[in-house]
Amino acid sequence: MTDDKKMFDINEFLKRHLFVKNWVNYRQQSYTKYELMQLIESVEAALSVDDTLAKISPPVTIVGDIHGQYPDLVRVLCNQNSKEDAKKKAAYGFCNSRFVFLGDYVDRGHHSIECISLVFALKVVYPTNYILLRGNHETKSINYTYGFREELVNRLGPIDGFEIWERFNVAFSWMPLACLVGHKILCMHGGISPKLHSLKEINEIDRPVAEILPDSLAQDLLWADPADGQGAMTVRSTPEYVPNGVRGLSFIFNEAAVRDTCKRLNINLIVRAHQMIPEGFKFFADQKLLTIFSAPRYMNETDNHGATLRVETDGKLNIGRFRHKKLLHANSADEITRGDDIPNLERKKSGSMPVKHLKTSSSSSPSHSNGKSKGGEGLSLGKI
C-alpha cells in the first residue's frame, strides 16, 4: 500500500485539524485525494442516518455561516460553553457538547477545505452530537462560482481537485434541510416557505437531493429571507411571501408569516442563518425568528461580530458574540449571494449592502451571555 493510500485514521485526521499549530496564523492543511475520498464516504453514511428534518435535544449550540473561516470555526468548537460544564469536564466543547450547524461551511473564505473537512470528521466521530444542515453554498451551482471548486483545484490539481469537488457535492446532497431542537425550535439555513404546512412535509423530501429545484420547499429552506425593513409588507397583519428580488429566487416573508408558521407548526422559535448581521445576531417578528451569523470580520471586509446560540436544557437562550483580530480591507461592503450566479451565465449582481462599523470591544473567543445579550435579555422558551 502506498503512503497516499495507507489506512485512513479518522481520529488522527480530526486531531490534526484541531492541533493549534495547524490552524493559528491561518495555516493550510495538506490533503491527499485518498483521505478526502475516505472522509466523504464515511460522512455520507453518517448523514444518511439523520432524517431530512433532523432532531436533537438541548443543551445544544447553534452555529451560523462559517464560510471558510477556519480559525473562527475552531474557536467556536473549542470554547467551553458554560462555567458549569467547565467545572464538570476538562475536555473541549467539541467532544462533550452538541452542535447544530446551519450551513454555508464553504466559499468566500480561504479555508473552505479545512472547514468542511473538520465538521465532516466531527460528524463521523460524534454522529449523534452534530447536526450538519445544508446551506445554499452546499449546492453545486453556487460553490462552483464562489470559491470552493477553485480552492480544491488550486490545492489538489485540476483533475483530482475537480473530482473531489464533485464527490463533496454528492455528500452535500445527503445533508438534512432542517432541524428540530427540543420539539420547539425549528432551524434551517434560509427561511420559511408558503409550502411549509407541517413538519412532516420536510421529512417527505427524499434525499439525496442532487439539485435544489426552483419553486420548491427545499429551495425556500435554503434561500428565503425575512422582509426586515423592506416596506409596508413587513408589518401587515396577514402572512405574505413575495419574490426575493435581491437573490433572484425564493421569497421574502413578513412578520405575520413567521407568527403564522410558529402557530401552525406548534413551535416557539425559528433560527436561521444566510445573512451577514453586523452584531452577529438579530431578532425578527417579536423574537419569533432569530438570524445567527458565525463568521466575524466576514471575508476580512466587514467589521461584524460572529455569534452562536446556546439552547439550555430548560429552554433558556444564551447568545455568545465574538470578534476577529484581522485588519480590515479598505472600502468594504457585503455581497449578497445570488441564485442565478451559475456557470456560463453572465448576470449583473445586485448592489452591495453598506455595513456600519461597530464600536464594541473585541474578544478572542465566544462568550455566552447567560440570557443577557442585547436583544435577548431574559429569553426563555419554557419547557422544550
C-alpha positions in Angstrom: 0.0 0.0 0.0 1.4 3.4 -1.0 1.8 6.3 1.5 -1.2 8.1 -0.1 -3.4 5.0 0.4 -2.3 4.0 3.9 -5.1 3.2 6.3 -7.3 6.3 6.9 -7.4 7.1 10.6 -10.4 9.5 11.1 -9.3 10.2 14.7 -5.8 11.3 13.6 -7.4 13.3 10.8 -9.6 15.1 13.3 -6.8 15.7 15.8 -4.5 17.4 13.2 -7.3 19.8 12.4 -7.7 20.9 16.0 -4.0 20.9 16.9 -3.2 24.6 17.5 0.0 24.8 15.3 -2.1 23.6 12.4 -4.6 26.4 12.4 -3.2 29.5 14.0 -1.9 32.2 11.7 -4.3 30.8 9.0 -2.1 27.8 8.1 -3.4 25.4 5.5 -3.7 21.7 5.9 -2.2 19.3 3.4 -4.6 16.7 1.9 -4.4 13.7 -0.3 -7.1 12.7 -2.7 -7.4 9.3 -1.0 -8.1 10.7 2.5 -10.7 13.2 1.3 -12.4 10.4 -0.6 -12.4 8.2 2.5 -13.7 11.1 4.6 -16.6 11.8 2.2 -17.5 8.1 2.0 -17.7 7.9 5.8 -19.7 11.1 6.3 -22.3 10.1 3.7 -23.1 7.1 5.8 -23.4 9.3 8.9 -25.5 11.9 7.2 -27.9 9.4 5.8 -28.9 8.3 9.3 -30.4 11.7 10.1 -33.9 12.5 8.8 -34.4 15.4 6.3 -35.8 17.1 9.4 -33.1 16.1 11.9 -33.9 16.2 15.6 -31.6 16.9 18.6 -32.2 17.6 22.3 -30.8 20.5 24.3 -28.3 21.5 25.6 -27.0 22.4 22.1 -25.1 25.2 20.5 -26.4 26.5 17.1 -23.8 27.9 14.7 -24.5 30.1 11.6 -22.5 30.7 8.5 -18.7 29.8 8.7 -17.7 30.5 5.1 -14.2 29.1 5.1 -13.1 30.9 8.3 -11.2 28.0 9.8 -9.6 29.6 12.9 -13.1 31.1 13.9 -14.6 27.6 13.5 -12.0 26.1 15.8 -12.6 28.8 18.4 -16.3 28.1 18.4 -15.7 24.3 18.7 -13.1 24.5 21.5 -14.9 27.2 23.6 -16.2 26.0 26.9 -19.9 26.7 26.6 -20.7 27.4 30.3 -18.9 27.7 33.6 -20.9 24.7 34.9 -19.6 22.5 32.1 -16.1 23.7 32.6 -16.2 22.6 36.3 -17.5 19.2 35.4 -15.4 18.3 32.4 -11.8 19.1 31.3 -12.4 18.3 27.7 -13.1 20.9 25.0 -16.6 21.7 23.8 -16.2 19.8 20.5 -16.2 16.4 22.1 -18.7 16.8 25.0 -21.3 19.2 23.6 -24.0 19.1 20.9 -23.9 21.3 17.9 -26.3 22.3 15.1 -24.6 23.9 12.1 -26.9 25.9 9.9 -24.9 25.5 6.7 -22.5 27.6 4.5 -19.3 26.0 5.6 -17.6 26.7 2.2 -17.0 29.6 -0.2 -16.0 33.2 0.4 -13.2 32.5 2.9 -9.8 31.0 2.1 -10.0 27.7 4.1 -13.2 26.0 2.8 -11.5 22.6 2.6 -10.4 22.8 6.2 -13.8 23.9 7.5 -15.8 21.2 5.7 -13.3 18.5 6.4 -13.3 19.4 10.1 -17.1 19.4 10.5 -17.4 16.2 8.4 -14.8 14.5 10.6 -16.7 15.6 13.7 -19.9 14.1 12.3 -18.2 10.8 11.7 -16.6 10.6 15.1 -19.5 12.0 17.1 -22.5 11.3 14.9 -25.3 12.0 17.4 -23.7 15.2 18.7 -23.5 17.0 15.4 -26.3 18.0 13.0 -24.9 19.5 9.8 -27.6 21.3 7.8 -27.3 22.2 4.2 -26.8 25.8 3.2 -27.3 27.4 -0.2 -23.5 27.3 -0.7 -23.6 23.5 -0.3 -25.1 23.4 -3.8 -23.2 22.7 -6.9 -24.1 25.8 -8.9 -23.1 28.1 -6.0 -19.9 26.5 -4.8 -18.8 26.3 -8.4 -18.8 30.1 -8.6 -17.9 31.4 -5.1 -14.6 29.7 -4.3 -14.9 26.1 -3.1 -14.2 24.4 -6.5 -11.4 26.8 -7.3 -9.8 26.2 -3.9 -9.8 22.4 -4.4 -8.4 22.7 -8.0 -5.7 25.1 -6.9 -4.6 22.9 -4.0 -5.0 19.4 -5.4 -4.6 19.9 -9.1 -7.2 20.3 -11.9 -8.1 16.6 -12.3 -8.1 15.5 -8.6 -9.5 18.8 -7.4 -12.4 18.7 -9.8 -13.2 15.0 -9.0 -13.1 15.7 -5.2 -15.3 18.7 -5.7 -17.9 16.5 -7.4 -17.7 14.0 -4.6 -18.1 16.7 -1.9 -21.3 17.8 -3.7 -22.6 14.3 -3.6 -22.1 14.3 0.2 -23.9 17.7 0.4 -26.9 16.1 -1.2 -27.3 13.9 1.9 -27.4 16.8 4.4 -30.6 17.4 6.3 -32.5 20.5 5.3 -33.8 21.5 8.8 -33.5 20.5 12.4 -35.9 20.5 15.3 -34.3 21.3 18.6 -36.2 20.1 21.7 -39.5 19.9 19.8 -39.9 23.7 19.9 -37.1 25.4 17.9 -37.0 24.9 14.1 -33.7 25.5 12.4 -32.8 25.9 8.8 -30.3 27.8 6.7 -32.6 30.2 4.8 -36.2 30.6 5.9 -39.8 29.5 6.0 -42.0 28.8 3.0 -45.6 29.2 1.8 -45.3 25.4 1.0 -44.5 24.6 4.7 -47.8 23.4 6.2 -46.5 20.8 8.5 -43.1 19.5 9.8 -44.0 16.2 8.1 -43.6 17.9 4.7 -39.9 18.5 5.4 -39.3 14.8 6.1 -41.1 13.9 2.9 -38.3 15.5 0.9 -36.3 12.4 -0.3 -32.5 12.5 -0.2 -30.1 12.7 -1.8 -31.2 16.0 -3.2 -28.7 16.5 -6.0 -30.3 19.7 -7.3 -32.4 22.1 -5.4 -35.4 22.6 -7.7 -37.0 26.0 -8.3 -40.2 26.8 -6.6 -39.8 24.1 -4.0 -39.9 23.8 -0.2 -36.2 22.7 -0.3 -35.3 25.9 -2.1 -37.0 28.1 0.4 -35.4 26.3 3.4 -32.1 27.2 1.8 -32.7 30.6 0.3 -35.7 32.6 1.8 -35.1 35.8 3.8 -37.2 37.8 6.3 -38.6 41.1 4.9 -36.9 43.1 7.7 -37.1 46.8 6.8 -38.5 46.1 3.3 -41.5 48.3 3.2 -45.1 48.0 4.4 -45.4 44.3 3.9 -43.2 43.7 7.0 -45.8 44.9 9.4 -49.0 43.8 7.6 -51.2 41.6 9.7 -51.7 38.8 7.1 -48.9 36.4 6.1 -47.1 37.5 2.9 -44.5 35.9 0.7 -43.2 37.9 -2.2 -40.4 37.0 -4.7 -36.9 37.7 -3.4 -35.6 40.2 -6.0 -32.3 40.6 -4.2 -31.3 36.9 -4.5 -33.2 36.2 -7.7 -35.1 33.2 -6.3 -37.3 32.0 -3.4 -39.2 34.5 -1.2 -39.0 37.2 1.4 -41.6 36.8 4.2 -43.1 39.2 6.7 -43.6 39.1 10.5 -47.1 37.7 10.2 -45.8 34.8 8.1 -43.4 33.9 10.9 -46.1 34.1 13.6 -48.5 32.0 11.5 -45.8 29.4 10.9 -44.9 29.1 14.5 -48.6 28.7 15.5 -49.3 26.2 12.7 -46.2 24.0 13.5 -46.5 24.4 17.3 -43.0 25.8 17.7 -41.7 28.7 19.7 -38.8 29.9 17.6 -37.3 29.8 14.2 -33.5 30.0 14.0 -31.8 30.6 10.6 -28.6 32.0 9.1 -28.0 33.1 5.5 -27.4 36.8 6.1 -24.4 38.7 7.4 -25.5 40.5 10.6 -23.3 43.3 11.9 -24.0 42.3 15.5 -23.8 38.6 14.8 -27.5 38.0 15.6 -30.8 39.7 15.0 -34.4 39.0 16.1 -37.4 39.5 13.9 -41.2 39.2 14.4 -41.3 39.8 18.2 -38.5 37.4 18.8 -40.1 34.5 17.0 -37.3 34.4 14.4 -33.5 34.7 15.0 -30.8 35.1 12.5 -27.3 33.8 13.6 -24.1 34.6 11.7 -20.9 33.0 12.9 -18.2 34.4 10.6 -16.7 37.5 12.3 -14.8 40.0 10.2 -16.6 38.4 7.2 -14.3 38.0 4.2 -11.9 40.3 6.1 -14.1 43.1 4.7 -16.8 43.8 7.3 -16.3 44.7 10.9 -19.1 42.4 12.1 -19.3 40.2 15.2 -19.8 36.5 15.0 -22.4 34.8 17.2 -23.6 31.5 18.3 -26.8 30.5 20.1 -26.8 28.2 23.2 -30.1 26.4 24.0 -30.1 25.2 27.6 -32.0 22.2 28.8 -34.6 24.5 30.5 -35.2 26.3 27.2 -33.2 29.5 28.0 -31.3 31.1 25.2 -27.8 32.4 25.6 -26.2 34.3 22.8 -22.4 34.4 22.6 -20.7 37.0 20.4 -17.1 37.2 19.4 -14.8 39.3 17.3 -11.9 38.6 14.9 -8.5 40.3 15.1 -7.5 40.5 11.4 -7.2 44.0 9.9 -9.9 45.1 7.5 -9.6 45.7 3.8 -10.5 49.2 2.9 -13.8 50.2 1.2 -15.6 47.1 2.2 -19.2 46.0 1.7 -21.2 42.8 1.9 -22.0 41.0 -1.3 -25.3 39.0 -1.4 -25.1 35.5 -2.9 -27.5 35.3 -5.9 -29.2 32.1 -7.0 -28.6 33.0 -10.7 -24.8 33.1 -10.3 -24.3 29.8 -12.0 -21.6 28.8 -14.5 -21.7 30.2 -18.1 -24.3 32.8 -17.3 -23.2 36.4 -17.1 -25.6 38.4 -15.0 -25.1 41.6 -13.2 -25.0 41.2 -9.4 -27.2 43.2 -7.2 -25.9 46.3 -5.4 -23.8 45.9 -2.3 -25.3 46.4 1.2 -23.5 49.0 3.3 -22.3 47.8 6.7 -21.7 50.0 9.6 -18.6 49.7 11.7 -19.0 48.6 15.3 -17.5 50.3 18.3 -17.9 47.4 20.8 -14.9 45.8 22.4 -13.4 42.7 20.8 -12.8 39.3 22.4 -10.8 36.3 21.2 -13.4 33.6 21.8 -17.2 33.3 22.0 -18.5 34.3 25.4 -22.1 33.3 26.2 -24.3 35.9 27.8 -26.4 33.8 30.1 -29.6 35.4 28.7 -28.3 39.0 28.9 -27.2 39.8 25.4 -28.6 42.8 23.7 -31.9 41.9 22.1 -32.0 38.6 24.1 -32.3 39.6 27.7 -34.2 37.1 29.9 -35.2 34.9 27.0 -36.7 31.5 27.8 -38.7 29.1 25.7 -40.0 27.3 28.8 -40.0 23.5 28.7 -38.9 22.1 25.3 
